[in-house]
Amino acid sequence: MKSAKVYVGGMHCDACSTLITSQFKKVAGVRGVKVDLGVQTAEIYYDNPAPSVAALRARAEKYGYTVSTSRPAAQRQKSIPLWQWTVAALIAGGMVKLFTLLQSSGLMSTLGTTSAGASYGVALLVGVIASLSTCLAVVGAIVIAFAETYQAAPGESAASAVVRPNVLFHLGRITTFAVLGGFLGLIGGELSLTGRFMSVLTMAVAVIMLLLGLNILGFAPSLTRLGIKMPARLTAGMDRMKTSRSPVMPLALGGLTFFLPCGFTQSMQIMALGSGSIVRGALIMGLFAIGTLPVLFTAGITASWTRQHKVVIVQKAAGLLVIAFALFTLSSGARLFGFTGRVTPGTTATTQTTTTPSAATPPSTAPGTSQRIEMHVTYSGFDPAVLHVKKGTPVTFAVFGDQVSGCTSRIIIPSLNISMGVGPGENDITFTPTATGRIPYSCWMGMVRGTIIVDP
């Protein structure tokens, strides 16, 4: 058996090498393929006669890759004009603004347990962004190769040969993501997550999202190059399933994409685990999969590799948006780090609850004196978020659950080691501030925040 080396341009992740391998194996005369992602080459093993380079090139170019028999000359990366960065920043800022407006409007409340802390909305929006970047590279390769198998045969309608299998693929994908997301949430709930553990999980999500954003902008390598890959056997099994015309295969193949090495998927899986609830975990992963649906479904129906027609401005806007969410998530995780009590919601209180911190020595106060502050939980957050109290006087912190959501179903005050479930009506927390300064409080995910300012 002989071998020949070709240079493949445009590969950036493990899914790319898998796709190239499967495509090159379809060329007449090829007996084996070994792709080296690091040096962008493919070793072709064959018996006489040698496979046609033109045939290899035709297979690769369908998906936006290039093939040559000699190493391409090093090219300087084309700089992006300042005006494109500016437009991308404006687009990202507009998306953030639109997102906050949707959250504050309460439209997401139709989900029943929507998170004013933005976890569900973030999952949906991250799904959209993922489908325009790394998810398109990882899952899109499968969708497009899968779509080729189901091209309409003579006398067969396009609906039955193309649309139906793609619908089944995404039905299997969304269903599996929701079911396994719920399972992750259930595991998280059984773990009785503490604030510090939740903090570590949240910051892990933030780091993954930050790396993804930097990768989209071209400043960091793909996560698969850092060693986050799918097992080789599962990869090979999915490769075989892509060419099957069995009616069950689209459902199974869509479900198995849950295990693909996509950083966005992995960050949402961590978020689902940290949700501590089967319902919240299912919604996080299900909404993420729904967010990827429009682009991936279009790619499957048209069997076109959208990377060939990518819009740089949109990609940069997506990268900036991911980085913005990563920094917000990182700050949320940091806020929870000092809290050692339980933060997973558990059973939400439906009656008046009074919680008093045990580790506090209240100062002497005049008999009968006390102070009361009130805060309302709404879909747009805490209202008001900033409250003032006097030092040394017992405080009743009345929390009214007007519009309680998944995230705001529990209030934590890390410095006082307080964690209280919030239900409809009034929920009371009592404590005595012993020093001037700020007492931060937040939802159990650290995303919806407020501050109690202790005055002299």
SULKA-V229615 format. One record per run of one state. SS is the DSSP state (helix for helix, strand for strand, loop for the rest). FROM is the first residue (numbers start at 0). LEN is the number of residues. If there is no record, write none. Layout:
SS/FROM/LEN
SS/FROM/LEN
This chain:
loop/0/1
strand/1/8
loop/9/4
helix/13/11
loop/24/5
strand/29/7
loop/36/4
strand/40/6
loop/46/6
helix/52/9
loop/61/4
strand/65/3
loop/68/13
helix/81/24
loop/105/1
helix/106/5
loop/111/7
helix/118/13
loop/131/2
helix/133/16
loop/149/8
helix/157/33
loop/190/3
strand/193/1
helix/194/23
loop/217/5
helix/222/4
loop/226/5
helix/231/10
loop/241/7
helix/248/11
loop/259/3
helix/262/13
loop/275/2
helix/277/25
loop/302/3
helix/305/4
loop/309/2
helix/311/25
loop/336/5
strand/341/1
loop/342/11
strand/353/3
loop/356/14
strand/370/8
loop/378/2
strand/380/3
loop/383/2
strand/385/5
loop/390/3
strand/393/7
loop/400/6
helix/406/3
strand/409/4
helix/413/3
loop/416/1
strand/417/4
loop/421/4
strand/425/7
loop/432/4
strand/436/7
loop/443/5
strand/448/7
loop/455/1
